[in-house]
């Protein structure tokens, strides 16, 4: 199982939000490149980078977050999984041109599944991940601000039929709250959809990592860790050792 340290970018800085609320922001550093290098030095084999500005509506290709992603890609040797505000094929192509290994498509996975299918056709299924952000069993879009009204499983099954093989599934209510991972909902979705799932949201401690590792055979491929590693509640090296 892969442990992905999260680097959430807002205005070029490394931040964390609570429950996706832009007004509930904690800044953890002005140098995301150094932060990325630090997590790699702790044993990270992948990085998960989120462009929060893009998710909240900033789509310009010269935005500071995209410059940061390019700098990170030029500095570290591990692959990068990147998402946030990618809502066109041009956005996907541009992100991949910046050294990103694979992209996470969230809002368009719900609003424009045909675009996801075309992205898979053009770039390959291993480079395209669908991001499903769930609140009360339904998928939210547009930086978690809009409730789509669609059940998470229904969206997952539709995407699987289009060729998606991997999901990042975030429990919005738990994200940034250190409330513990939603193991039951995450494993149920992996089992019922038949897709590989990367769990996100609420990871609190090493027990969460152990529980997800035990569910690896159910389809849990990885876990994204954010708030816990930034506050020191979870040691990344130990988490990676448990997940191996």
LINQUIHU-V677873 format. One record per pair of residues at least 12 apart in sequence whose C-alpha atoms are under 7 Angstrom apart, sorted by the first residue. I is the first residue (numbers start at 1). J is the second residue. If there is no record, write none. Layout:
i: {I I}
j: {J J}
//
This chain:
i: {1 1 1 1 1 1 2 2 2 2 3 3 3 3 4 4 4 4 4 4 4 5 5 5 5 5 5 6 6 6 6 6 6 7 7 7 8 8 8 8 9 9 9 9 10 10 10 10 11 11 11 12 12 12 13 13 13 13 14 14 14 14 14 14 15 15 16 16 17 18 18 18 19 19 19 19 19 20 20 32 33 33 33 36 37 42 42 43 45 46 46 46 47 47 47 48 48 48 49 49 49 50 50 50 51 51 51 52 54 54 55 55 55 55 56 56 57 59 70 70 73 73 79 79 80 80 80 81 81 81 81 82 82 82 82 83 83 83 86 87 89 101 102 102 103 103 103 104 104 104 104 105 105 105 106 106 106 106 107 107 109 110 117 117 125 125 125 129 129 129 129 130 130 130 130 131 131 131 132 132 132 132 133 133 133 133 134 134 134 134 135 135 135 137 137 138 138 138 139 139 153 153 156 157 165 165 166 166 166 167 167 167 167 168 168 168 168 169 169 169 169 170 170 170 171 171 172 174 174 175 175 176 176 176 177 178 178 178 178 178 179 179 179 180 180 180 180 181 181 181 181 183 186 187 187 187 190 190 190 191 191 195 196 196 196 197 197 197 197 198 198 198 198 199 199 199 200 200 203 203 204 204 204 205 205 205 206 206 209 209 210 213}
j: {213 216 221 222 243 244 221 222 223 243 222 223 224 240 44 46 47 48 223 224 225 39 47 48 224 225 226 47 48 49 224 225 226 48 49 50 49 50 51 52 50 51 52 65 51 52 53 65 53 64 65 64 65 68 29 30 31 32 27 28 29 30 31 32 27 28 176 227 176 175 176 177 172 173 174 175 176 144 172 68 68 71 72 72 76 236 237 237 78 78 79 80 79 80 81 80 81 82 81 82 83 82 83 84 65 83 84 84 84 85 84 85 142 143 142 143 85 85 98 99 99 100 100 101 100 101 102 100 101 102 103 100 102 103 104 103 104 105 105 108 119 127 127 128 127 128 129 128 129 130 131 129 130 131 130 131 132 141 141 142 130 155 162 163 163 164 165 164 166 167 168 164 166 167 168 167 168 169 167 168 169 170 169 170 171 172 152 170 171 172 171 172 173 151 152 150 151 152 151 152 189 193 193 193 195 196 195 196 197 195 196 197 198 197 198 199 200 197 198 199 200 199 200 201 200 201 201 201 202 201 202 201 202 227 202 202 203 204 227 228 202 203 204 202 203 204 208 201 202 203 208 212 199 215 218 220 218 219 220 218 219 219 219 220 221 219 220 221 222 220 221 222 223 222 223 224 223 224 225 228 228 233 234 228 233 234 234 239 239 243 242 243}
//
